[in-house]
Amino acid sequence: VYCITMAPSSPSSNHAAVLSANESSQARHLANSVASWYLATLDPYAPHSQNVELRLRHPVHVVTRCILYGNIGGIEAGGTEELEALFNDDDAEIKDGGPETLTRRSAARMEAFLASCADALRADDDPHHDEPRELADEDGKDTIIKKTIPRPSATPTRATSTASSSKTPKIHRQIEHGELLLRLDLYCRTLRRIRSIADYSNGTKQLQECIIQCEPKKSIRSRVRLIIQTFLGNVDCVRDVHKTLMSLILKATLEVLAVEIWCEELSTTVDRLASEYEHKVSFGSLAFLSSPDSSVETHLAPLLTKYFEYLQMNWESLVSKCEIERMLRAVLDRDLRFFFKNAVFHSVGHILDVCRDERGFLDNIALPPPWKEGVFGNASGGDSNKDMDAAINSYCSDAALVSQALRDLRREVITVNGQILSPAHDVPELAEYLGQILNSSQMKKSLGETKGSILRNSRRRLKKRVSNYTSDFGLESESDFFSGGESDSSVASKVDVGLVDVLARRLLIAASRTGAGGDAYFVVRDLFGGDEVEVVPHHSSGRVNQGTIEIIVKMTSAIIKSHAKFDIFAKPCGDSDPLIQFHTTTTETLTLQQSVDGSTVLLKEKKTKMTGWKTLAIRPAYYEKITA
């Protein structure tokens, strides 16, 4: 069922992720504080899921920030009074030295945890279950969880509802202290491991959000036991088995991987797991050979254990696939994505016709920047310009990423207003070469080119292509229209040093095959790939006439255009010709502002709300129509 490949891991990180007795005690203390406060202040007349949303969310958020960014030892020494004061004040400002908001993936982990807690009990329209349940915490100690209805406190709290009529209000079933403590203990231990790894690196690296690979077997057994007990409590009929089991496993997966969306591989794997469990227990249940409790211990527990081992081995690739899936859902229209993924194309002409019909969509796929609030950056809040600068500085400060981007950049043909940029081996050298071109006399000449001659040449070339080819759009025609389409008679005599640095950094990101440069490939593969075809980046052995990355500088803007070609082959890929080729252009526009310094006009970047956004255009290559 599972394809397990060993993921690379850092011995130092693994060592830091092993919690000491003191660190385990800190996690346990915080988990117990949240559990005790929640059960003491919940509204017994409200459903369990509502209490989780209204009463558990805030203390979990407080504890999350305290562990990741606060002084954990000081919080523990201060007792529960300080924590409870933060729990009681939903609007309290948490001063822990961390960022204003949780990182996107930290927020995703917290949301998945709260969703799993809400699923711990099913709706109250089902009969109550009074039999005790036995769970084991991470330290191997058994916790007896008795299914009893909590009595309302004699002293009403601010969350307690009062009856407004003579009818006795219904007391809802709530989660027991032992089960909630176990869930919180696992959650807090995960955060404590993340903090330990961050402290070990002395803040030189970003938070390592996923640490499932570092969890001991005791933690895995506890997670398996929680899923099993929730499954037994929520399923009464055969038709609910598959759906309920998939939901519980996938939510637990989102928590341990710290992602917002599961990828297709995870969904398929969990679906196979649920089907395998159904197959194993179907005969025994029908023949009354085994009870549900014995079936889950015999069949489900080993399957879940093997699944978590699969997550531990493949966490890195799975997180990457989940992040790609999140990006695709954010940038692609849901209905059109469904259409392309399920379309059956009968010929190249059929593909060209469909692409022509959907040209408006394929030519204008908006790619948000990595730091954009609510899309690729923080979960909420924060200043977008600060997020942008921090993200770019972080990327350009990573020696490994910059080294790889420079290698990718040297494989590209880069032109700046038609002038070829020399290959660079480090960032200062790249900025130096850019500055030489941007402040050269040839740049002034290229910007002084008349608009009329370019438009006449573009119309002449387009007219010829339309008459000879079945598709009337492609990479080359787009480049004609965008390369120097404006005329500037007065050219700045000097480009600001800051703009040169900005362009150099944007070039690194544009060339990165593992960063923004891979967006075009993933979108083309998602729309036009499939089980029977493979999308492969095009490798040309001939001379490249057009730059694969173009920088077009004007008086009011600087445009960075990254061109790529992708071939689609029938599987298995051999020496055969591609079925069709697609051209892509990713365009980023930097708005410029002019400032006068004596007799010199300087061009500087002007940050706007669209700074960092890119537009992806996908177009099939030109195909000549042959008539008999």
N, C-alpha and C positions, 0 to 999 in steps of 0.2 A: 504494500500500500504506500510505503514511504520511500523516497529516494534520499538517503542520508549521505551528505558529504561533509567532511570535517572543515569547519570554518577557521580561518586563522585567528589566533588569540594572542594577546600579550601576556606573558608570564607575570609581569609586574602588576598589570591590571587585575589578573585573576587573584594574585596574592592580596591586593588591597581590598578585593571584594569579599574576602573571608572575614566575617564579623568577629570581633573579639567579644569576650563575655560582657565587657562594659558597654560596647556598641549594641549588643543584643538586648541588654537591659534597658538602654535608652529607647530603642524601638518599642519594646514591650510596654514601657511606662507611658509613652505617648499613645499607643494603641488603647491601653486600658483607660486612659484619661478621656479619650473620645467616646469609647463605648459606654463608660459609666455616665458621662454627661448626657449623651444622647438618650439613653434609656430613662434617665431621671427627668428629662424635659420634653420627651415626645408627647404627642397628643394621642391618648388611647382611643379617642373617638374618630381619628382620621385613619385612612388606609395606610398600610405599611409603605407602599410606594410613595405616597404623598409625604409621609414623615421623612423618608430618605431625601427627597428633593428639598423640603423646607427646613429640616432640622439637622440632617447629617452633612449636607454639602458644605456649609460654611466651616465647621470644625475640621473636616477633611482638608479643605483648602488651607486653613491655618497651619495644620500639622505638616502639610506638603511643603509649604514655604519654610517652616521652621527647620525641617530636616535638610532641605536642599541648600538653604542660604543662611539660616540663623545660627545662634550659639546654642548648640544642642545641650552641652553640659550645663550652661547657665539656666536653661529652661528646666532641666531636670532638677537642679538644685533649688530652683524657686518654688518647687511644689506644684500642686494642681491649681492653686488660686490664680496665678498669673495666666495660665492657659484658659481656665474657665472664664476669666474676664474677657479674653479675646473671643472665646466661643459665644459669649452672650451678646457681644456687640458686632452685629453684621456689618456695620460701617467703619469698624476700627481700622486705622491705618497701620499696617504691619511694617515696622522698620527693622528689616533683617539684613540690610546691605545688598540685597539681591535686586534684580530688575523689577520694573514696575508691575509686570505681569509674568505669569508662568510661560515658559517656552511652549510652543505649539504642541510638541510631543508630550511634555509633562502634563499639559492640560488634557491631551487625548487619553493618557493613562488614567488620570483622575476620573474623567467621564466614564471610561469603560469600567472602572472599579465601582463607581456609584450605580451604573446600570446593572452590574452583577449583583450588588447588594439589593437593588430593587426587585430583582428576579428571585431572591432567596425564598420569598413566600408568594404563593399564587393569590389570586383575588379571593376575597372573603366569601364569595358566593359558593365556594366549595366547602365540604364538611371539614371541621377541625380535626387534626390528628393529634392525639394525646400521648402516643407512645414516645419514649425517650429516644434520642439519637446520640450516637457516640462518634466524636470526631477526634482527630489527633492534631495537636499543634506542631509547629516546626521543630520544637525541642523533643518531640516524641511523647509528650505527656497527653494522656487522654482527657478529654473534656466532655462531660455528660451534659447533653442539651435536652432539657425537658420541654416539651411543647405545652406551655401553659400560657394563659392569658394574663398579661400584666394588669395589676389592679391600679386604678387611677390614684394619684397622690392625694392625700388628705388636704394638702395645701395647693391650690391651683397655681400652675405656672403661667407664664405669659403665652404659652402655646396651647393651653388647655381650653377646649371648647366647652361652653355651657349650654344646657338644653334650653331652648326658647319655647318649648311646648310641653304639654303634660306627657307626651310620649317619651318613653325611656330611650335615650340615644344608644345606638349600637356600639359596643366595644369591639374594635377590630383586633385581629391577631397581629402581633408584632414579633420581630426577630428576637431571639433569645441572646442573652449576654455572651454566652460561650461561643456561639456561632459568629456573632458580630466581632468579638475579640479576635477570633482566629483569622477572619478576613482582614481586619485592620492590622493584625500583627504581620501577616504576609506582605501587605501593602507597605507598611512602615519599614520592614526589613529591606524591601526592594529599594526604597528611597535612601535608606542608610547605606546600602552598598554603592549606590550612585554617588552619594556624598563622599564616601571613603575613597573612591577612585578619583574624584575631582580633587580632594585634598592631597592625594598622593602626587598628582601632577602639578600641584601648587598653582592651580588656576590657569595653566598655560594652554589647556585644551577645553573645548566645549564639553558640556555634560554628556556622558555616555548614557543615552536614554534607555537603551535596551541592555539588560544584564541577565536575561534568562539563562545564558550560557554559563553563568557563575553560580546559579542556584544549586544548593546541595540536594541530595536525594530526599531528605526529609521535607523540604519545601515542596518538591514535586509531588510527594505522597499526599501532603496536605491539600494541594490544589486538586488533585484527583479526587480525594475524599469529599471536598466541597461540591464538586460538579456532580458526583454520584448522589450525594444526599439531597441536593436541590432537584436533581432529576427524579429521584424516587418520590419526593414530595409534590412534584408538579405534574406528574403523568399518571393518568388513571386508565386511559384507553389506548389501544394499539395505534390508532391513527395519529396520536400526538407524539409518539416516540421519536420519529425522525426529525420533525420540525423542532421540538423542544431540545433535543440533544444537540442539534446543529447550532441553535441559538446560544446555548450555554457555553459550548466549546469556543465558538467564534468570539464571544464577548470576553472570555478568559484570554483568548489569543490577542485581542486588541490591547488588553491590559499589559500582558507580559512583553509584547513587542513595542508598546508605546506608539501605536499608529492609530489613525482615525478610520481607515478603510481597509478591509481585507482584500487581497489580490485574488485573482482567479485560481491560482494554484492552491491557496489555502482553502477556498470555498470547495474546490473539487476534492481535496484531500479529506476534509471534514465530512463531506457528503459520502465519500467511500467508507469512512469510518462508521458513520451512522448506519449505512446499508449493511456493512459487515456485521455489526452488532445485531441488527434486526434479523439477519439471516441465521446467526448462531442461536438466538433465543427463540425463534419462531416455532421450531418443532417441539422443543422442551416445554414451552408454555402451553401449546395446544394440547400436548399429551399429558399435561399436569405433572411433568417430571421435575420441574424446578420452580421455585417461587421467584418473584421479581428481585427480592433482596439477594438471593443466592446467585441469580443470573448476572447481576451487575458485578458482584465480587468475582465471579468466575470468568466472565467474558468482557465486561466493559472496563473494569479496572486495568487489565493488561493492555487493552487498546489505547486507553488514555495515557498510560505511562509511556508507551511506545511513541505516542503522538508528541508528548512533551519532550522526549528525547530527540525527536525529529526537529522540533523548534530549537532546541539547544544546539544542534549541529548545523542547522541551516539558517539561523537567525539573520545573518548579514544579508544573504540574497533575498530572503523573504521580506525584510524591512525595505530593501531597495525596490522590490516589485510592488509592495503596498504604496510606497511613495510615488512611484510612476503611475499607478492606478489612480491615486488621489489627484495627481496633476492632470491626467486625462479627463477625469470627471469635471475638473474645474474649468478646463479650457474648451471642451467639446460639447456641442449641443447634444442633449441626451437622445432625442429622437433621430437626429441625423447619424449619430454614432451607432445607434441600433440598426439603422438602415444599411450603413456601409458594412458593418460587421456581419450582417446576415444576407447581404446581396449576393446573387449568383451571376457572375459576368460570363457571357457566352463568347465574347470576342474582344479584340482591342477596340474595334469601333464602338462596341457597346459601352466599354469603360469611358471612352472619349465623350460619348453622348451624355452619360451620367455626370461626368465631371464638368461638362459644359453647363448642364442644367443646374448644378450645385456650385457654380463658380463663385457666387457671392459668399458662400460659406467657406469654401476652400481657399479663397484669396485673403480672407480676413479672420484668421484664427488668432485671437488675442492671448498672449502669454504674459501673465502677471509676473512682476519681479519677485525674486526669492524673499525679499523683505516686506512684501506687501501685506498689510494688516488683514488678518482674517483669511488669507489665501495661502501664502507660503511663509508668513512671518509669525509674529506673536499671535496668541489666541485672541487678544483684544487689547485695545489701548496702545499707548506708545506713539512717539512721533515718527512719521514715516521717513523723514529725511535722516534722522538719527539712526533709525533701523537700517536704512540704505547704506550710510557711511560705515556703520559697524559691520554689516554683512560683507561689504567689499573689502574692508580692511582685514577682516578675519580670513577671507578667502586668499587675499594677496599676502598674508602673513604666514600661511601654511606652506612651508618649503616644498613638501612633496607635491601639493597641488600645483604650485607655480612651476615647478620643474617639469611636470607632465604637460601643463598647458604650453610652456615654451617649446617643448618637443613637438606638440601638435601644431603650434604656430609655424614652426620651421618647415612643416610639410605643406603649408598653405601658400598660395600665391596671393599676396596682399598688395592692393593698390590704394594709393591716396590721391584722389583726383586724377587718376590715370597713371601716376608714377609708382613704380614697383618699390615696395619697402624691403630693405635688406634684411636677411634673417638675423635674429638677435639671440644671444645666449643667456641674457639675464634682463631683469626689468629695467635697470638704468640704461643699458645699451638700447633696449627697445624704445624707451622714451627719447633718447638722444637721436636715433634715426628718425623718429616721428617729428621731432622738433626741427630737424634740418629740412625735411620736406615741407612742413607747414609754413616755415618762414622763408622758403626759397622764392626766387624770382619766377620760377616756372609755375609755382602755385598761383601767383597773381595772374599769369598769362592764361592758365587753365580756367580760372574763374571769370576771366573777361571774355570767354568764348560766347558768341552771340546765340541767343535763344532760337532765333529763326532758323539757322543752319541745322541745329540739332533736330528741331521738329520736322523740317523737310526731310532729313535723312531717315528719321524714325518712320514717317508716313511712307516713304519709298520702300523701306525694308518690309514694313508691315503689309503693304499692298501685295508685294511679291509673295510673301509667305502665305497669305490668305488664299491666293489663287492656286498654290501648289500643294497645300497640306490640308489634312482633314481636321486637325485641331488648330484653332486660331489664337491660341495663347500658349505661352511657355516662358521659361526662364530668361531667354535672351531678349524678348520683347519688353519684359518688365524692366530689365536693366537699361534698355534704351531710354525708357521714359523717365527713369529716376536718376540717371547719371548726368548731372550737370544741366538739369532742365531749367534752371534759373540763371539769369544774367546779372552780374554785379559789376558795375563800371568802376566803383570805388572800392578798393580792397584794403582790408586792414594791413598795416605794415608789419604787425607783429601779433603772433598768437600767444596768449597768456600761458605761462609755464604750468599753471594749474590745469588748463585744458589739455595740454600735452599729457600730463599725468593721468587725467581722467580717461582719455582715449586709450592710453597704454593699458590701463586696468580693464577697461571694457573689452579690449582686444583679447586679453587673457581669458576672460569669461566666455567671449564669443567663440574662441578656438577650443575650449575645453570639451573633450569628448565625453567626460564623465559629469559635466555640469550642464550649463544652459545649451551647449552645443549638441547635446543628445536629444533635446526636445523634438527636433524635426524628425529624427529617426523613429522615436517612440510613437509619435502621432501617425506617421505613414504606416508603420507596422500595425498599429491598432486598427486603422481604417481599411487598409488594403492587404494585410497579412491574413493568415488563416492556417488551418490544419494541413492544407494541401499545398500551400505556397510559402516561400521564405523571402523576406525582405532583406536585401544585402546592400551595404554602401557601395557605390560604383567606384571601380578602380580603373583609371584611364592610363594607358601606357603612352599615349600621344602627347603632343605639345598642347598645353593649356593656354588658350588665347585670352580668356577672361579671368580676372582675379576671382578666387574662390571666396575671398573676403574683400569687400570694397569699403573704403571710407570716403565719403563725399562731403567736403567741407564747403559751406556757403556762409554768407554773412549773418544769417539768422538761425542756422541749424547745422549740425554735423550728423550725418547718417552712416550707420554701420550696417552693412548688408552681408550676411553670410549665406553663400550659395552651396548647395549640395545636390547630389544625384543619387538615387536609389533604384536598384534593379530588383525586379520581382521574378523569382525563379520557381518552377514547379519542383516539389520535393520528390525524390532526393536531389539536391543540387549537384550537378555534374558539370560537364563541359558544354552543355547546351546553351543556346542563346536565351536571354531573359524574355519573359512573356511580355513585359512592358517596363518602361523606365519612367520614373517620376522626378521632377525637379522641384526643389524647395528653396525659398528665400526667406530668411529670418531678418527682419528689419527693426533696428532700434534707432530712434531719433532723439538726439540731444539738442534741446533748445539753447541757443546762444544769445548772449546780450553783449552789447558794445559799450565800452567805457573809454573815455578819452583821457590819456595821460600825456599832457603837453601836446606835441604834434603827432603822437602815436595813438592809433586806435587799437585797443586790445579786445580780443574775443574771449569771453569767459562763459562757462556753463551756467545756465539759469535753471534751477530746479523747479519743477512744476509737479502737479498731481499725477502726471503721466510719465514722470521720470522713471526709467527702468523698464517700462512696458515694451513688449516687442510684438510685432505682427508676423505671423507665419503664413506664407502663401505656398500652396501645393498645386502643381500643375503637371499634367502628363507631358512627356517629350513630344516633339513634332514627328508625325508619321505621314509619309507620302502615300497618297491614294493612287494605287495602280489600277488602271482600267484596261480591260482586254481589247 
